[in-house]
């Protein structure tokens, strides 16, 4: 079931030129993702796409986030077409394509049966078929997928988080360096970096609106995660964990990495990319039920980030049922105070 299934198709080479931005490494991976491809149609490329300078988008990971990313990619540029998709589960591919066609221009959803790839190695076939790839699988796979994409000269939207552990982070930093050398666009999924209110708030901070920063506190507190799926008799161990990927740290990095990284990125943004000199953290599993499908992830974390000059930033996140949700950043300055909550649009 997890082996790749696809029809034989001719090799696809990318067009010679793409207008695109340059990758920037680190937490703020950002650059224009969508450019326009141009040139003559090549062998193996649908002329209805190539001849009209269409930018062929490939989606790797057809769950909720991947489906949303595909819809957004088609909405961002009229010259884009969804050209290939891949997932480990056939059912997700079909539901994804149906929803993208409903929410977008259905004529630009041009994913033939021969470009619907199923399996753990589906990413290779999608990357080989497209100009731009959207990396939206569980993040445990992200470093491998990103390296394959930049090695093959593809422009990339790389959903956050970009990795779940130290080796993965180092791999991503090297991939960002490669992308920069190749003049490839590489864009992360830190959505608040592109939200106008957040940009205005951080511009105010960086322009001295509350004086020199003294302390930062961020939260990502919610009542829980997606509903876990009990194991079915026909599932292998790997399928069981993939269908409950949020709850296994090798796939998700736990919720502090998979979700709360947004609030930790606010700290990094406020500090203009300055790295802390020390981080201390604690966490535990207080309310999450001990079931096979809830894996090994915790339900609460707290971390303290120490910086040169004495500034400290504090972060907490939790998944506790029947508790208030909160996603706020508090910035304390020498001359004032700022609070920001994008969920409620209070800045």
GUDRENFI-962163 format. One record per residue (C-alpha): residue number from 1; residue in one letter; x, y, z. Coordinates in nm, 3 decimals. Layout:
<bafis>
(NUM a (X Y Z)),
...
</bafis>
This chain:
<bafis>
(1 x (0.000 0.000 0.000)),
(2 x (0.292 0.235 0.073)),
(3 x (0.478 0.156 -0.248)),
(4 x (0.461 0.418 -0.520)),
(5 x (0.202 0.349 -0.787)),
(6 x (0.203 0.549 -1.109)),
(7 x (0.200 0.503 -1.480)),
(8 x (0.517 0.524 -1.681)),
(9 x (0.561 0.877 -1.807)),
(10 x (0.836 1.042 -2.012)),
(11 x (1.106 1.228 -1.824)),
(12 x (1.024 1.590 -1.756)),
(13 x (1.293 1.858 -1.756)),
(14 x (1.235 2.202 -1.612)),
(15 x (1.226 2.504 -1.834)),
(16 x (1.543 2.708 -1.859)),
(17 x (1.433 3.024 -1.690)),
(18 x (1.204 3.110 -1.400)),
(19 x (1.161 3.453 -1.255)),
(20 x (1.200 3.397 -0.884)),
(21 x (1.353 3.535 -0.569)),
(22 x (1.648 3.420 -0.367)),
(23 x (1.623 3.196 -0.062)),
(24 x (1.704 3.335 0.281)),
(25 x (1.817 3.091 0.547)),
(26 x (1.697 3.073 0.904)),
(27 x (1.361 3.109 1.075)),
(28 x (1.244 3.374 0.829)),
(29 x (1.287 3.174 0.509)),
(30 x (1.113 3.413 0.274)),
(31 x (1.112 3.508 -0.087)),
(32 x (0.865 3.540 -0.373)),
(33 x (0.738 3.194 -0.446)),
(34 x (0.541 3.245 -0.760)),
(35 x (0.713 3.351 -1.080)),
(36 x (0.624 3.291 -1.442)),
(37 x (0.786 3.024 -1.654)),
(38 x (0.840 3.092 -2.018)),
(39 x (0.995 2.936 -2.326)),
(40 x (0.904 2.673 -2.581)),
(41 x (0.721 2.354 -2.482)),
(42 x (0.957 2.066 -2.408)),
(43 x (0.919 1.695 -2.462)),
(44 x (0.708 1.537 -2.192)),
(45 x (0.530 1.860 -2.098)),
(46 x (0.163 1.918 -2.168)),
(47 x (0.164 2.197 -2.428)),
(48 x (-0.153 2.340 -2.280)),
(49 x (0.060 2.424 -1.978)),
(50 x (0.406 2.493 -2.120)),
(51 x (0.293 2.674 -2.432)),
(52 x (0.101 2.928 -2.228)),
(53 x (0.392 2.987 -1.989)),
(54 x (0.203 2.814 -1.711)),
(55 x (0.393 2.755 -1.390)),
(56 x (0.351 2.389 -1.298)),
(57 x (0.287 2.344 -0.926)),
(58 x (0.337 2.012 -0.751)),
(59 x (0.189 1.927 -0.413)),
(60 x (0.358 1.682 -0.176)),
(61 x (0.123 1.597 0.110)),
(62 x (-0.249 1.615 0.034)),
(63 x (-0.394 1.659 0.382)),
(64 x (-0.570 1.970 0.507)),
(65 x (-0.266 2.197 0.499)),
(66 x (-0.153 2.072 0.163)),
(67 x (-0.498 2.119 0.014)),
(68 x (-0.509 2.473 0.148)),
(69 x (-0.161 2.548 0.013)),
(70 x (-0.261 2.428 -0.334)),
(71 x (-0.569 2.651 -0.330)),
(72 x (-0.356 2.946 -0.220)),
(73 x (-0.092 2.879 -0.486)),
(74 x (-0.354 2.883 -0.761)),
(75 x (-0.504 3.200 -0.616)),
(76 x (-0.170 3.381 -0.592)),
(77 x (-0.090 3.383 -0.963)),
(78 x (-0.316 3.338 -1.263)),
(79 x (-0.039 3.161 -1.454)),
(80 x (-0.020 2.863 -1.220)),
(81 x (-0.163 2.515 -1.273)),
(82 x (-0.170 2.224 -1.032)),
(83 x (0.026 1.966 -1.228)),
(84 x (0.116 1.677 -0.995)),
(85 x (0.037 1.557 -0.643)),
(86 x (0.173 1.295 -0.407)),
(87 x (0.072 1.137 -0.078)),
(88 x (0.114 0.808 0.104)),
(89 x (-0.263 0.755 0.096)),
(90 x (-0.465 0.736 -0.226)),
(91 x (-0.782 0.860 -0.057)),
(92 x (-0.622 1.187 0.042)),
(93 x (-0.521 1.257 -0.315)),
(94 x (-0.875 1.217 -0.442)),
(95 x (-1.034 1.430 -0.169)),
(96 x (-0.766 1.697 -0.212)),
(97 x (-0.816 1.731 -0.586)),
(98 x (-1.192 1.744 -0.546)),
(99 x (-1.172 2.028 -0.293)),
(100 x (-0.909 2.224 -0.486)),
(101 x (-1.127 2.207 -0.797)),
(102 x (-1.426 2.332 -0.597)),
(103 x (-1.238 2.622 -0.437)),
(104 x (-1.027 2.725 -0.739)),
(105 x (-1.051 2.748 -1.116)),
(106 x (-1.117 2.382 -1.192)),
(107 x (-0.963 2.419 -1.540)),
(108 x (-0.627 2.487 -1.375)),
(109 x (-0.636 2.159 -1.181)),
(110 x (-0.458 1.951 -1.445)),
(111 x (-0.346 1.644 -1.255)),
(112 x (-0.381 1.345 -1.481)),
(113 x (-0.389 0.994 -1.340)),
(114 x (-0.026 0.949 -1.444)),
(115 x (0.076 1.238 -1.214)),
(116 x (-0.103 1.120 -0.899)),
(117 x (0.175 0.949 -0.708)),
(118 x (0.117 0.728 -0.405)),
(119 x (0.386 0.610 -0.164)),
(120 x (0.667 0.719 0.062)),
(121 x (0.879 0.799 -0.244)),
(122 x (0.603 0.991 -0.422)),
(123 x (0.786 1.316 -0.348)),
(124 x (1.060 1.228 -0.599)),
(125 x (0.811 1.189 -0.883)),
(126 x (0.623 1.510 -0.799)),
(127 x (0.948 1.708 -0.783)),
(128 x (1.055 1.564 -1.118)),
(129 x (0.729 1.682 -1.276)),
(130 x (0.702 2.045 -1.169)),
(131 x (0.856 2.391 -1.153)),
(132 x (0.740 2.476 -0.800)),
(133 x (0.673 2.229 -0.520)),
(134 x (0.465 2.271 -0.205)),
(135 x (0.607 2.065 0.084)),
(136 x (0.314 1.990 0.313)),
(137 x (0.370 1.642 0.455)),
(138 x (0.425 1.574 0.826)),
(139 x (0.741 1.773 0.908)),
(140 x (0.954 1.472 0.993)),
(141 x (0.995 1.423 0.617)),
(142 x (1.057 1.790 0.536)),
(143 x (1.440 1.799 0.532)),
(144 x (1.463 1.506 0.288)),
(145 x (1.196 1.651 0.061)),
(146 x (1.352 1.998 0.065)),
(147 x (1.697 1.867 -0.025)),
(148 x (1.553 1.668 -0.315)),
(149 x (1.372 1.978 -0.440)),
(150 x (1.667 2.219 -0.432)),
(151 x (1.909 1.958 -0.567)),
(152 x (1.677 1.933 -0.867)),
(153 x (1.648 2.310 -0.907)),
(154 x (1.289 2.349 -0.794)),
(155 x (1.134 2.654 -0.630)),
(156 x (0.979 2.564 -0.296)),
(157 x (0.707 2.655 -0.052)),
(158 x (0.821 2.476 0.264)),
(159 x (0.551 2.454 0.528)),
(160 x (0.653 2.507 0.888)),
(161 x (0.809 2.353 1.081)),
(162 x (1.097 2.279 0.848)),
(163 x (1.237 2.001 1.071)),
(164 x (1.176 1.819 1.399)),
(165 x (1.531 1.769 1.530)),
(166 x (1.887 1.899 1.518)),
(167 x (2.007 1.695 1.220)),
(168 x (1.698 1.800 1.028)),
(169 x (1.755 2.168 1.105)),
(170 x (2.117 2.148 0.991)),
(171 x (2.007 1.976 0.672)),
(172 x (1.753 2.251 0.605)),
(173 x (2.012 2.524 0.660)),
(174 x (2.237 2.355 0.406)),
(175 x (1.943 2.324 0.165)),
(176 x (1.876 2.696 0.208)),
(177 x (2.239 2.766 0.121)),
(178 x (2.209 2.550 -0.192)),
(179 x (1.886 2.726 -0.290)),
(180 x (2.052 3.063 -0.253)),
(181 x (2.345 2.959 -0.470)),
(182 x (2.103 2.839 -0.738)),
(183 x (1.887 3.153 -0.713)),
(184 x (1.583 2.945 -0.621)),
(185 x (1.281 3.083 -0.439)),
(186 x (1.235 2.928 -0.096)),
(187 x (0.946 3.040 0.120)),
(188 x (0.839 2.917 0.463)),
(189 x (0.493 2.875 0.611)),
(190 x (0.537 3.131 0.889)),
(191 x (0.212 3.298 0.787)),
(192 x (0.223 3.583 1.038)),
(193 x (0.539 3.715 0.872)),
(194 x (0.319 3.809 0.575)),
(195 x (0.015 3.940 0.763)),
(196 x (-0.015 4.318 0.739)),
(197 x (-0.113 4.386 1.100)),
(198 x (0.175 4.177 1.233)),
(199 x (0.419 4.347 0.998)),
(200 x (0.303 4.688 1.118)),
(201 x (0.333 4.582 1.482)),
(202 x (0.688 4.455 1.440)),
(203 x (0.787 4.761 1.237)),
(204 x (0.664 4.971 1.530)),
(205 x (0.873 4.765 1.772)),
(206 x (1.185 4.778 1.556)),
(207 x (1.149 5.155 1.511)),
(208 x (1.165 5.207 1.887)),
(209 x (0.794 5.248 1.952)),
(210 x (0.825 5.109 2.306)),
(211 x (1.192 5.184 2.353)),
(212 x (1.457 4.919 2.396)),
(213 x (1.312 4.573 2.447)),
(214 x (1.347 4.441 2.800)),
(215 x (1.142 4.117 2.796)),
(216 x (0.911 3.910 2.573)),
(217 x (0.641 3.658 2.663)),
(218 x (0.453 3.447 2.407)),
(219 x (0.184 3.181 2.439)),
(220 x (0.023 2.912 2.224)),
(221 x (-0.237 2.760 2.453)),
(222 x (-0.519 2.547 2.314)),
(223 x (-0.762 2.281 2.431)),
(224 x (-0.621 2.000 2.221)),
(225 x (-0.520 1.865 1.884)),
(226 x (-0.684 1.667 1.608)),
(227 x (-0.880 1.360 1.711)),
(228 x (-0.649 1.055 1.721)),
(229 x (-0.747 0.749 1.517)),
(230 x (-0.763 0.409 1.691)),
(231 x (-0.560 0.140 1.521)),
(232 x (-0.733 -0.073 1.260)),
(233 x (-0.643 -0.442 1.210)),
(234 x (-0.525 -0.392 0.853)),
(235 x (-0.284 -0.108 0.941)),
(236 x (0.089 -0.167 0.964)),
(237 x (0.292 0.007 1.235)),
(238 x (0.402 0.280 0.996)),
(239 x (0.051 0.341 0.863)),
(240 x (-0.083 0.364 1.219)),
(241 x (0.174 0.630 1.307)),
(242 x (0.132 0.819 0.980)),
(243 x (-0.243 0.841 1.034)),
(244 x (-0.172 0.980 1.383)),
(245 x (0.139 1.174 1.292)),
(246 x (0.066 1.466 1.525)),
(247 x (0.110 1.235 1.822)),
(248 x (0.451 1.090 1.734)),
(249 x (0.747 1.319 1.790)),
(250 x (0.957 1.178 1.505)),
(251 x (0.686 1.294 1.266)),
(252 x (0.558 1.615 1.427)),
(253 x (0.829 1.731 1.665)),
(254 x (0.552 1.759 1.928)),
(255 x (0.314 2.053 1.945)),
(256 x (0.580 2.302 2.057)),
(257 x (0.747 2.246 1.719)),
(258 x (0.447 2.176 1.496)),
(259 x (0.217 2.450 1.625)),
(260 x (0.379 2.676 1.882)),
(261 x (0.676 2.747 1.656)),
(262 x (0.468 3.042 1.529)),
(263 x (0.484 3.206 1.872)),
(264 x (0.853 3.122 1.911)),
(265 x (0.916 3.281 1.572)),
(266 x (0.763 3.603 1.707)),
(267 x (1.049 3.610 1.958)),
(268 x (1.301 3.556 1.679)),
(269 x (1.132 3.827 1.471)),
(270 x (1.134 4.077 1.755)),
(271 x (1.502 4.004 1.817)),
(272 x (1.585 4.065 1.449)),
(273 x (1.721 3.715 1.414)),
(274 x (1.958 3.734 1.710)),
(275 x (2.010 3.389 1.855)),
(276 x (1.978 3.327 2.230)),
(277 x (2.286 3.238 2.429)),
(278 x (2.097 2.985 2.636)),
(279 x (1.758 2.812 2.644)),
(280 x (1.611 2.620 2.938)),
(281 x (1.282 2.437 2.907)),
(282 x (1.051 2.197 3.080)),
(283 x (0.735 2.010 2.990)),
(284 x (0.518 1.712 3.061)),
(285 x (0.210 1.507 2.987)),
(286 x (-0.055 1.596 3.241)),
(287 x (-0.394 1.547 3.077)),
(288 x (-0.337 1.368 2.747)),
(289 x (-0.480 1.014 2.771)),
(290 x (-0.233 0.727 2.757)),
(291 x (-0.359 0.548 2.447)),
(292 x (-0.162 0.387 2.165)),
(293 x (-0.295 0.647 1.921)),
(294 x (-0.180 0.942 2.136)),
(295 x (0.179 0.837 2.091)),
(296 x (0.462 0.994 2.288)),
(297 x (0.397 1.367 2.268)),
(298 x (0.354 1.591 2.573)),
(299 x (0.075 1.836 2.642)),
(300 x (0.262 2.131 2.799)),
(301 x (0.593 2.312 2.759)),
(302 x (0.761 2.622 2.903)),
(303 x (1.089 2.769 2.778)),
(304 x (1.313 3.060 2.873)),
(305 x (1.540 3.220 2.611)),
(306 x (1.835 3.425 2.738)),
(307 x (2.007 3.687 2.522)),
(308 x (2.321 3.895 2.542)),
(309 x (2.258 4.208 2.744)),
(310 x (2.020 4.038 2.985)),
(311 x (1.697 4.031 2.787)),
(312 x (1.487 3.722 2.844)),
(313 x (1.199 3.581 2.646)),
(314 x (0.948 3.336 2.790)),
(315 x (0.724 3.097 2.600)),
(316 x (0.454 2.857 2.712)),
(317 x (0.224 2.626 2.520)),
(318 x (-0.025 2.359 2.623)),
(319 x (-0.298 2.122 2.508)),
(320 x (-0.538 2.097 2.800)),
(321 x (-0.913 2.033 2.756)),
(322 x (-1.168 2.272 2.903)),
(323 x (-0.920 2.558 2.936)),
(324 x (-0.904 2.902 2.770)),
(325 x (-0.714 2.931 2.444)),
(326 x (-0.457 3.206 2.403)),
(327 x (-0.205 3.297 2.134)),
(328 x (-0.055 3.626 2.244)),
(329 x (0.281 3.800 2.236)),
(330 x (0.369 4.053 2.504)),
(331 x (0.660 4.290 2.446)),
(332 x (0.793 4.494 2.738)),
(333 x (1.009 4.794 2.650)),
(334 x (1.193 5.068 2.833)),
(335 x (0.927 5.320 2.729)),
(336 x (0.613 5.116 2.680)),
(337 x (0.433 4.788 2.636)),
(338 x (0.281 4.606 2.339)),
(339 x (0.047 4.306 2.314)),
(340 x (-0.038 4.121 1.993)),
(341 x (-0.291 3.844 1.932)),
(342 x (-0.343 3.763 1.562)),
(343 x (-0.623 3.516 1.644)),
(344 x (-0.835 3.804 1.774)),
(345 x (-0.667 4.068 1.553)),
(346 x (-0.582 4.272 1.860)),
(347 x (-0.255 4.461 1.822)),
</bafis>
